[in-house]
Amino acid sequence: MAYSELLADRIRQVFKEKNTRFEEKKMMGGLCFMVNDKMCCGVHEERLMGRLDPDFEAEAMKREGCKPMDFTGRPMKGYVFVYPEGTDRDKDLEFWVQRCLDFNPKAKSSKKK
């Protein structure tokens, strides 16, 4: 299944409103938004993929639509999926993108080949 272009466009708009430079890369069957050469967030099918501070993860799970990200059947620490019910409103999407941006300076960068 292709990723939601509408959600991708909405994320682009949030980055533009926050004057945040980003790059886009197709990966993991979706689209990733890279900030400072690190994955910040993305779109997989109809859901937001978020890279968050692991210390915020338990609190994040209490929010509507938020679930652990588990591509392999095992949750990935510091990553979540947020389903449409958690991103339908612009202020909710902005909340999640901001949480991802807040963690980005602390996130480890992938090793370059």
N, CA, C and O atoms as CSV, one atom per row, in Angstrom:
chain,resi,resn,atom,element,x,y,z
A,1,MET,N,N,0.850,-1.190,0.000
A,1,MET,CA,C,0.000,0.000,0.000
A,1,MET,C,C,0.888,1.243,0.000
A,1,MET,O,O,1.878,1.307,0.728
A,2,ALA,N,N,0.540,2.192,-0.791
A,2,ALA,CA,C,1.281,3.448,-0.845
A,2,ALA,C,C,0.986,4.275,0.400
A,2,ALA,O,O,-0.011,4.057,1.088
A,3,TYR,N,N,1.864,5.216,0.672
A,3,TYR,CA,C,1.652,6.084,1.837
A,3,TYR,C,C,0.708,7.230,1.482
A,3,TYR,O,O,0.524,7.569,0.313
A,4,SER,N,N,0.122,7.811,2.508
A,4,SER,CA,C,-0.844,8.894,2.339
A,4,SER,C,C,-0.147,10.182,1.892
A,4,SER,O,O,0.607,10.787,2.654
A,5,GLU,N,N,-0.406,10.585,0.666
A,5,GLU,CA,C,0.152,11.844,0.154
A,5,GLU,C,C,-0.431,13.038,0.912
A,5,GLU,O,O,0.248,14.043,1.119
A,6,LEU,N,N,-1.691,12.917,1.323
A,6,LEU,CA,C,-2.321,14.006,2.077
A,6,LEU,C,C,-1.593,14.229,3.401
A,6,LEU,O,O,-1.291,15.369,3.753
A,7,LEU,N,N,-1.309,13.162,4.133
A,7,LEU,CA,C,-0.587,13.304,5.395
A,7,LEU,C,C,0.816,13.854,5.143
A,7,LEU,O,O,1.292,14.706,5.893
A,8,ALA,N,N,1.475,13.372,4.098
A,8,ALA,CA,C,2.813,13.881,3.758
A,8,ALA,C,C,2.764,15.386,3.485
A,8,ALA,O,O,3.628,16.129,3.951
A,9,ASP,N,N,1.761,15.833,2.734
A,9,ASP,CA,C,1.618,17.270,2.442
A,9,ASP,C,C,1.379,18.068,3.723
A,9,ASP,O,O,1.914,19.164,3.884
A,10,ARG,N,N,0.587,17.523,4.618
A,10,ARG,CA,C,0.308,18.224,5.883
A,10,ARG,C,C,1.571,18.327,6.739
A,10,ARG,O,O,1.793,19.345,7.394
A,11,ILE,N,N,2.398,17.280,6.739
A,11,ILE,CA,C,3.658,17.329,7.490
A,11,ILE,C,C,4.594,18.363,6.869
A,11,ILE,O,O,5.229,19.137,7.583
A,12,ARG,N,N,4.677,18.374,5.549
A,12,ARG,CA,C,5.508,19.386,4.867
A,12,ARG,C,C,5.084,20.795,5.290
A,12,ARG,O,O,5.924,21.658,5.544
A,13,GLN,N,N,3.781,21.008,5.359
A,13,GLN,CA,C,3.263,22.322,5.739
A,13,GLN,C,C,3.679,22.685,7.167
A,13,GLN,O,O,4.050,23.830,7.427
A,14,VAL,N,N,3.623,21.733,8.084
A,14,VAL,CA,C,4.043,22.003,9.467
A,14,VAL,C,C,5.519,22.391,9.491
A,14,VAL,O,O,5.892,23.355,10.159
A,15,PHE,N,N,6.360,21.654,8.771
A,15,PHE,CA,C,7.787,21.998,8.719
A,15,PHE,C,C,7.987,23.406,8.151
A,15,PHE,O,O,8.803,24.173,8.662
A,16,LYS,N,N,7.250,23.739,7.108
A,16,LYS,CA,C,7.392,25.070,6.502
A,16,LYS,C,C,6.961,26.162,7.476
A,16,LYS,O,O,7.615,27.200,7.580
A,17,GLU,N,N,5.860,25.927,8.189
A,17,GLU,CA,C,5.396,26.920,9.168
A,17,GLU,C,C,6.399,27.108,10.303
A,17,GLU,O,O,6.478,28.185,10.893
A,18,LYS,N,N,7.161,26.064,10.605
A,18,LYS,CA,C,8.159,26.133,11.676
A,18,LYS,C,C,9.545,26.518,11.138
A,18,LYS,O,O,10.533,26.494,11.872
A,19,ASN,N,N,9.602,26.869,9.859
A,19,ASN,CA,C,10.874,27.236,9.213
A,19,ASN,C,C,11.949,26.185,9.443
A,19,ASN,O,O,13.095,26.503,9.760
A,20,THR,N,N,11.555,24.926,9.277
A,20,THR,CA,C,12.467,23.803,9.492
A,20,THR,C,C,12.898,23.229,8.153
A,20,THR,O,O,12.071,22.865,7.317
A,21,ARG,N,N,14.216,23.156,7.969
A,21,ARG,CA,C,14.745,22.545,6.751
A,21,ARG,C,C,14.666,21.033,6.894
A,21,ARG,O,O,14.973,20.485,7.952
A,22,PHE,N,N,14.253,20.366,5.828
A,22,PHE,CA,C,14.103,18.919,5.858
A,22,PHE,C,C,14.378,18.330,4.482
A,22,PHE,O,O,14.324,19.024,3.467
A,23,GLU,N,N,14.670,17.056,4.473
A,23,GLU,CA,C,14.805,16.297,3.244
A,23,GLU,C,C,13.822,15.144,3.316
A,23,GLU,O,O,13.409,14.736,4.402
A,24,GLU,N,N,13.451,14.624,2.166
A,24,GLU,CA,C,12.542,13.484,2.115
A,24,GLU,C,C,13.271,12.294,1.517
A,24,GLU,O,O,14.029,12.426,0.557
A,25,LYS,N,N,13.026,11.124,2.105
A,25,LYS,CA,C,13.600,9.886,1.584
A,25,LYS,C,C,12.537,8.810,1.639
A,25,LYS,O,O,11.848,8.644,2.646
A,26,LYS,N,N,12.415,8.082,0.544
A,26,LYS,CA,C,11.506,6.941,0.544
A,26,LYS,C,C,12.244,5.776,1.190
A,26,LYS,O,O,13.329,5.385,0.758
A,27,MET,N,N,11.631,5.235,2.232
A,27,MET,CA,C,12.212,4.079,2.917
A,27,MET,C,C,11.157,3.410,3.775
A,27,MET,O,O,10.135,4.015,4.099
A,28,MET,N,N,11.400,2.185,4.136
A,28,MET,CA,C,10.510,1.404,4.994
A,28,MET,C,C,9.090,1.348,4.422
A,28,MET,O,O,8.122,1.289,5.179
A,29,GLY,N,N,8.961,1.366,3.109
A,29,GLY,CA,C,7.639,1.301,2.488
A,29,GLY,C,C,6.850,2.584,2.614
A,29,GLY,O,O,5.644,2.598,2.367
A,30,GLY,N,N,7.509,3.658,2.994
A,30,GLY,CA,C,6.821,4.935,3.165
A,30,GLY,C,C,7.737,6.089,2.826
A,30,GLY,O,O,8.637,5.961,1.995
A,31,LEU,N,N,7.506,7.200,3.464
A,31,LEU,CA,C,8.282,8.413,3.237
A,31,LEU,C,C,8.797,8.914,4.572
A,31,LEU,O,O,8.027,9.090,5.516
A,32,CYS,N,N,10.108,9.146,4.650
A,32,CYS,CA,C,10.716,9.674,5.878
A,32,CYS,C,C,11.125,11.120,5.665
A,32,CYS,O,O,11.610,11.497,4.598
A,33,PHE,N,N,10.920,11.913,6.691
A,33,PHE,CA,C,11.357,13.302,6.700
A,33,PHE,C,C,12.605,13.370,7.565
A,33,PHE,O,O,12.576,13.042,8.751
A,34,MET,N,N,13.694,13.800,6.954
A,34,MET,CA,C,14.985,13.879,7.625
A,34,MET,C,C,15.257,15.334,8.015
A,34,MET,O,O,15.103,16.245,7.201
A,35,VAL,N,N,15.658,15.534,9.256
A,35,VAL,CA,C,16.056,16.852,9.755
A,35,VAL,C,C,17.450,16.672,10.337
A,35,VAL,O,O,17.669,15.791,11.169
A,36,ASN,N,N,18.388,17.500,9.905
A,36,ASN,CA,C,19.787,17.391,10.338
A,36,ASN,C,C,20.351,16.004,10.046
A,36,ASN,O,O,21.080,15.440,10.862
A,37,ASP,N,N,20.012,15.459,8.886
A,37,ASP,CA,C,20.463,14.134,8.439
A,37,ASP,C,C,20.021,12.998,9.350
A,37,ASP,O,O,20.658,11.945,9.368
A,38,LYS,N,N,18.946,13.188,10.106
A,38,LYS,CA,C,18.409,12.152,10.984
A,38,LYS,C,C,16.920,12.006,10.729
A,38,LYS,O,O,16.228,12.984,10.448
A,39,MET,N,N,16.427,10.767,10.830
A,39,MET,CA,C,14.994,10.567,10.661
A,39,MET,C,C,14.265,11.304,11.767
A,39,MET,O,O,14.550,11.108,12.948
A,40,CYS,N,N,13.332,12.144,11.386
A,40,CYS,CA,C,12.538,12.906,12.347
A,40,CYS,C,C,11.146,12.289,12.470
A,40,CYS,O,O,10.701,11.958,13.569
A,41,CYS,N,N,10.468,12.138,11.344
A,41,CYS,CA,C,9.145,11.525,11.315
A,41,CYS,C,C,8.897,11.048,9.896
A,41,CYS,O,O,9.748,11.205,9.020
A,42,GLY,N,N,7.742,10.473,9.676
A,42,GLY,CA,C,7.456,9.991,8.340
A,42,GLY,C,C,6.017,9.548,8.210
A,42,GLY,O,O,5.196,9.733,9.109
A,43,VAL,N,N,5.736,8.957,7.061
A,43,VAL,CA,C,4.402,8.453,6.766
A,43,VAL,C,C,4.542,7.009,6.313
A,43,VAL,O,O,5.322,6.705,5.410
A,44,HIS,N,N,3.793,6.134,6.936
A,44,HIS,CA,C,3.726,4.724,6.533
A,44,HIS,C,C,2.255,4.376,6.394
A,44,HIS,O,O,1.508,4.420,7.372
A,45,GLU,N,N,1.842,4.038,5.203
A,45,GLU,CA,C,0.440,3.827,4.867
A,45,GLU,C,C,-0.333,5.100,5.233
A,45,GLU,O,O,-0.061,6.159,4.668
A,46,GLU,N,N,-1.282,5.021,6.160
A,46,GLU,CA,C,-2.060,6.219,6.515
A,46,GLU,C,C,-1.630,6.803,7.854
A,46,GLU,O,O,-2.278,7.715,8.367
A,47,ARG,N,N,-0.550,6.288,8.422
A,47,ARG,CA,C,-0.155,6.705,9.766
A,47,ARG,C,C,1.151,7.485,9.789
A,47,ARG,O,O,2.019,7.337,8.928
A,48,LEU,N,N,1.246,8.309,10.799
A,48,LEU,CA,C,2.481,9.045,11.064
A,48,LEU,C,C,3.447,8.110,11.764
A,48,LEU,O,O,3.066,7.396,12.691
A,49,MET,N,N,4.695,8.113,11.322
A,49,MET,CA,C,5.773,7.440,12.058
A,49,MET,C,C,6.490,8.540,12.813
A,49,MET,O,O,6.922,9.526,12.216
A,50,GLY,N,N,6.617,8.383,14.104
A,50,GLY,CA,C,7.287,9.413,14.883
A,50,GLY,C,C,8.495,8.870,15.612
A,50,GLY,O,O,8.461,7.762,16.147
A,51,ARG,N,N,9.561,9.650,15.634
A,51,ARG,CA,C,10.752,9.329,16.410
A,51,ARG,C,C,10.762,10.280,17.596
A,51,ARG,O,O,10.975,11.484,17.450
A,52,LEU,N,N,10.528,9.713,18.776
A,52,LEU,CA,C,10.336,10.510,19.985
A,52,LEU,C,C,11.375,10.178,21.040
A,52,LEU,O,O,12.039,9.143,20.988
A,53,ASP,N,N,11.494,11.073,21.985
A,53,ASP,CA,C,12.315,10.807,23.151
A,53,ASP,C,C,11.760,9.569,23.855
A,53,ASP,O,O,10.582,9.566,24.212
A,54,PRO,N,N,12.551,8.524,24.067
A,54,PRO,CA,C,12.047,7.331,24.744
A,54,PRO,C,C,11.450,7.636,26.122
A,54,PRO,O,O,10.580,6.901,26.590
A,55,ASP,N,N,11.903,8.704,26.770
A,55,ASP,CA,C,11.342,9.087,28.072
A,55,ASP,C,C,9.904,9.601,27.951
A,55,ASP,O,O,9.176,9.622,28.943
A,56,PHE,N,N,9.492,10.009,26.771
A,56,PHE,CA,C,8.135,10.502,26.522
A,56,PHE,C,C,7.207,9.392,26.017
A,56,PHE,O,O,5.994,9.584,25.931
A,57,GLU,N,N,7.771,8.253,25.690
A,57,GLU,CA,C,6.998,7.200,25.023
A,57,GLU,C,C,5.786,6.735,25.829
A,57,GLU,O,O,4.706,6.576,25.260
A,58,ALA,N,N,5.932,6.514,27.129
A,58,ALA,CA,C,4.804,6.047,27.943
A,58,ALA,C,C,3.675,7.076,27.937
A,58,ALA,O,O,2.503,6.712,27.840
A,59,GLU,N,N,4.020,8.341,28.037
A,59,GLU,CA,C,3.009,9.407,27.988
A,59,GLU,C,C,2.359,9.461,26.602
A,59,GLU,O,O,1.153,9.676,26.483
A,60,ALA,N,N,3.162,9.266,25.565
A,60,ALA,CA,C,2.645,9.307,24.192
A,60,ALA,C,C,1.599,8.234,23.968
A,60,ALA,O,O,0.615,8.469,23.266
A,61,MET,N,N,1.790,7.068,24.549
A,61,MET,CA,C,0.859,5.951,24.352
A,61,MET,C,C,-0.539,6.247,24.901
A,61,MET,O,O,-1.501,5.570,24.537
A,62,LYS,N,N,-0.657,7.232,25.757
A,62,LYS,CA,C,-1.951,7.605,26.325
A,62,LYS,C,C,-2.762,8.478,25.365
A,62,LYS,O,O,-3.966,8.659,25.553
A,63,ARG,N,N,-2.105,9.016,24.342
A,63,ARG,CA,C,-2.790,9.898,23.399
A,63,ARG,C,C,-3.525,9.083,22.342
A,63,ARG,O,O,-3.109,7.984,21.975
A,64,GLU,N,N,-4.614,9.644,21.871
A,64,GLU,CA,C,-5.458,8.968,20.890
A,64,GLU,C,C,-4.677,8.601,19.633
A,64,GLU,O,O,-3.959,9.426,19.068
A,65,GLY,N,N,-4.830,7.350,19.205
A,65,GLY,CA,C,-4.235,6.893,17.952
A,65,GLY,C,C,-2.794,6.464,18.025
A,65,GLY,O,O,-2.253,5.993,17.024
A,66,CYS,N,N,-2.143,6.604,19.166
A,66,CYS,CA,C,-0.717,6.296,19.276
A,66,CYS,C,C,-0.509,4.836,19.676
A,66,CYS,O,O,-1.103,4.349,20.638
A,67,LYS,N,N,0.348,4.149,18.918
A,67,LYS,CA,C,0.681,2.749,19.168
A,67,LYS,C,C,2.185,2.562,18.990
A,67,LYS,O,O,2.829,3.353,18.301
A,68,PRO,N,N,2.746,1.527,19.602
A,68,PRO,CA,C,4.170,1.247,19.380
A,68,PRO,C,C,4.432,0.933,17.908
A,68,PRO,O,O,3.589,0.334,17.239
A,69,MET,N,N,5.577,1.329,17.416
A,69,MET,CA,C,5.958,0.998,16.042
A,69,MET,C,C,6.620,-0.371,16.072
A,69,MET,O,O,7.618,-0.577,16.764
A,70,ASP,N,N,6.055,-1.304,15.316
A,70,ASP,CA,C,6.568,-2.672,15.363
A,70,ASP,C,C,6.596,-3.325,13.991
A,70,ASP,O,O,5.763,-4.179,13.689
A,71,PHE,N,N,7.542,-2.929,13.166
A,71,PHE,CA,C,7.674,-3.515,11.833
A,71,PHE,C,C,7.970,-5.012,11.906
A,71,PHE,O,O,7.497,-5.784,11.072
A,72,THR,N,N,8.740,-5.412,12.892
A,72,THR,CA,C,9.216,-6.792,12.970
A,72,THR,C,C,8.432,-7.630,13.968
A,72,THR,O,O,8.797,-8.776,14.232
A,73,GLY,N,N,7.359,-7.075,14.528
A,73,GLY,CA,C,6.612,-7.782,15.553
A,73,GLY,C,C,7.103,-7.454,16.949
A,73,GLY,O,O,6.516,-7.879,17.944
A,74,ARG,N,N,8.190,-6.690,17.014
A,74,ARG,CA,C,8.734,-6.230,18.290
A,74,ARG,C,C,8.769,-4.710,18.269
A,74,ARG,O,O,9.303,-4.121,17.329
A,75,PRO,N,N,8.209,-4.062,19.290
A,75,PRO,CA,C,8.202,-2.587,19.290
A,75,PRO,C,C,9.622,-2.013,19.237
A,75,PRO,O,O,10.551,-2.551,19.838
A,76,MET,N,N,9.761,-0.919,18.510
A,76,MET,CA,C,11.040,-0.229,18.413
A,76,MET,C,C,11.046,0.925,19.417
A,76,MET,O,O,10.205,1.821,19.342
A,77,LYS,N,N,11.979,0.901,20.339
A,77,LYS,CA,C,12.055,1.926,21.381
A,77,LYS,C,C,12.270,3.307,20.756
A,77,LYS,O,O,13.150,3.501,19.918
A,78,GLY,N,N,11.439,4.255,21.188
A,78,GLY,CA,C,11.572,5.624,20.707
A,78,GLY,C,C,10.846,5.912,19.396
A,78,GLY,O,O,10.942,7.017,18.862
A,79,TYR,N,N,10.122,4.925,18.877
A,79,TYR,CA,C,9.379,5.109,17.633
A,79,TYR,C,C,7.918,4.741,17.867
A,79,TYR,O,O,7.617,3.775,18.568
A,80,VAL,N,N,7.016,5.516,17.276
A,80,VAL,CA,C,5.585,5.239,17.404
A,80,VAL,C,C,4.901,5.394,16.057
A,80,VAL,O,O,5.400,6.064,15.154
A,81,PHE,N,N,3.749,4.756,15.949
A,81,PHE,CA,C,2.813,5.020,14.868
A,81,PHE,C,C,1.686,5.826,15.478
A,81,PHE,O,O,1.233,5.527,16.583
A,82,VAL,N,N,1.228,6.847,14.768
A,82,VAL,CA,C,0.045,7.593,15.188
A,82,VAL,C,C,-0.958,7.472,14.052
A,82,VAL,O,O,-0.738,7.960,12.943
A,83,TYR,N,N,-2.060,6.810,14.358
A,83,TYR,CA,C,-3.104,6.549,13.368
A,83,TYR,C,C,-3.923,7.816,13.121
A,83,TYR,O,O,-3.854,8.763,13.905
A,84,PRO,N,N,-4.703,7.834,12.029
A,84,PRO,CA,C,-5.413,9.055,11.633
A,84,PRO,C,C,-6.236,9.724,12.734
A,84,PRO,O,O,-6.310,10.952,12.776
A,85,GLU,N,N,-6.850,8.951,13.621
A,85,GLU,CA,C,-7.640,9.587,14.677
A,85,GLU,C,C,-6.772,10.468,15.587
A,85,GLU,O,O,-7.295,11.332,16.291
A,86,GLY,N,N,-5.454,10.255,15.575
A,86,GLY,CA,C,-4.549,11.070,16.376
A,86,GLY,C,C,-3.891,12.199,15.610
A,86,GLY,O,O,-3.159,12.999,16.192
A,87,THR,N,N,-4.143,12.275,14.299
A,87,THR,CA,C,-3.514,13.330,13.480
A,87,THR,C,C,-4.507,14.076,12.604
A,87,THR,O,O,-4.116,14.972,11.857
A,88,ASP,N,N,-5.787,13.721,12.682
A,88,ASP,CA,C,-6.784,14.344,11.802
A,88,ASP,C,C,-6.863,15.859,11.986
A,88,ASP,O,O,-7.003,16.599,11.012
A,89,ARG,N,N,-6.773,16.314,13.225
A,89,ARG,CA,C,-6.834,17.762,13.476
A,89,ARG,C,C,-5.428,18.352,13.326
A,89,ARG,O,O,-4.443,17.746,13.747
A,90,ASP,N,N,-5.351,19.529,12.726
A,90,ASP,CA,C,-4.055,20.157,12.490
A,90,ASP,C,C,-3.257,20.347,13.769
A,90,ASP,O,O,-2.042,20.150,13.775
A,91,LYS,N,N,-3.929,20.730,14.863
A,91,LYS,CA,C,-3.195,20.963,16.111
A,91,LYS,C,C,-2.618,19.661,16.655
A,91,LYS,O,O,-1.569,19.683,17.299
A,92,ASP,N,N,-3.277,18.524,16.413
A,92,ASP,CA,C,-2.742,17.238,16.852
A,92,ASP,C,C,-1.529,16.840,16.015
A,92,ASP,O,O,-0.527,16.372,16.555
A,93,LEU,N,N,-1.617,17.024,14.707
A,93,LEU,CA,C,-0.469,16.725,13.853
A,93,LEU,C,C,0.710,17.602,14.237
A,93,LEU,O,O,1.840,17.121,14.323
A,94,GLU,N,N,0.458,18.882,14.467
A,94,GLU,CA,C,1.535,19.792,14.860
A,94,GLU,C,C,2.163,19.347,16.190
A,94,GLU,O,O,3.379,19.439,16.355
A,95,PHE,N,N,1.354,18.871,17.128
A,95,PHE,CA,C,1.867,18.358,18.397
A,95,PHE,C,C,2.886,17.250,18.155
A,95,PHE,O,O,3.981,17.274,18.717
A,96,TRP,N,N,2.521,16.274,17.313
A,96,TRP,CA,C,3.406,15.136,17.071
A,96,TRP,C,C,4.679,15.553,16.337
A,96,TRP,O,O,5.774,15.124,16.700
A,97,VAL,N,N,4.542,16.381,15.315
A,97,VAL,CA,C,5.725,16.827,14.578
A,97,VAL,C,C,6.648,17.603,15.517
A,97,VAL,O,O,7.867,17.446,15.451
A,98,GLN,N,N,6.080,18.435,16.387
A,98,GLN,CA,C,6.908,19.189,17.334
A,98,GLN,C,C,7.632,18.250,18.291
A,98,GLN,O,O,8.803,18.474,18.596
A,99,ARG,N,N,6.972,17.219,18.765
A,99,ARG,CA,C,7.622,16.234,19.647
A,99,ARG,C,C,8.795,15.567,18.930
A,99,ARG,O,O,9.844,15.331,19.531
A,100,CYS,N,N,8.616,15.268,17.663
A,100,CYS,CA,C,9.708,14.675,16.881
A,100,CYS,C,C,10.854,15.668,16.709
A,100,CYS,O,O,12.023,15.302,16.827
A,101,LEU,N,N,10.514,16.919,16.432
A,101,LEU,CA,C,11.549,17.960,16.299
A,101,LEU,C,C,12.273,18.201,17.621
A,101,LEU,O,O,13.478,18.451,17.629
A,102,ASP,N,N,11.551,18.127,18.738
A,102,ASP,CA,C,12.175,18.330,20.046
A,102,ASP,C,C,13.240,17.269,20.321
A,102,ASP,O,O,14.271,17.557,20.928
A,103,PHE,N,N,12.982,16.043,19.872
A,103,PHE,CA,C,13.936,14.957,20.111
A,103,PHE,C,C,15.079,14.956,19.115
A,103,PHE,O,O,16.155,14.442,19.421
A,104,ASN,N,N,14.879,15.513,17.939
A,104,ASN,CA,C,15.862,15.426,16.861
A,104,ASN,C,C,17.285,15.813,17.268
A,104,ASN,O,O,18.215,15.105,16.882
A,105,PRO,N,N,17.512,16.885,18.018
A,105,PRO,CA,C,18.906,17.213,18.376
A,105,PRO,C,C,19.568,16.145,19.238
A,105,PRO,O,O,20.793,16.017,19.228
A,106,LYS,N,N,18.778,15.377,19.985
A,106,LYS,CA,C,19.331,14.324,20.849
A,106,LYS,C,C,19.429,12.980,20.152
A,106,LYS,O,O,20.130,12.088,20.630
A,107,ALA,N,N,18.744,12.818,19.039
A,107,ALA,CA,C,18.706,11.538,18.325
A,107,ALA,C,C,20.072,11.222,17.713
A,107,ALA,O,O,20.795,12.110,17.262
A,108,LYS,N,N,20.396,9.940,17.713
A,108,LYS,CA,C,21.651,9.521,17.092
A,108,LYS,C,C,21.455,9.433,15.585
A,108,LYS,O,O,20.400,9.027,15.098
A,109,SER,N,N,22.471,9.815,14.883
A,109,SER,CA,C,22.438,9.767,13.433
A,109,SER,C,C,22.826,8.364,12.974
A,109,SER,O,O,23.650,7.700,13.603
A,110,SER,N,N,22.226,7.924,11.876
A,110,SER,CA,C,22.615,6.628,11.297
A,110,SER,C,C,24.019,6.744,10.755
A,110,SER,O,O,24.431,7.794,10.262
A,111,LYS,N,N,24.740,5.654,10.853
A,111,LYS,CA,C,26.099,5.655,10.310
A,111,LYS,C,C,26.026,5.726,8.793
A,111,LYS,O,O,25.240,5.014,8.167
A,112,LYS,N,N,26.842,6.583,8.209
A,112,LYS,CA,C,26.865,6.732,6.748
A,112,LYS,C,C,27.833,5.711,6.184
A,112,LYS,O,O,28.894,5.449,6.752
A,113,LYS,N,N,27.445,5.140,5.052
A,113,LYS,CA,C,28.304,4.138,4.403
A,113,LYS,C,C,29.289,4.805,3.470
A,113,LYS,O,O,30.095,4.126,2.835
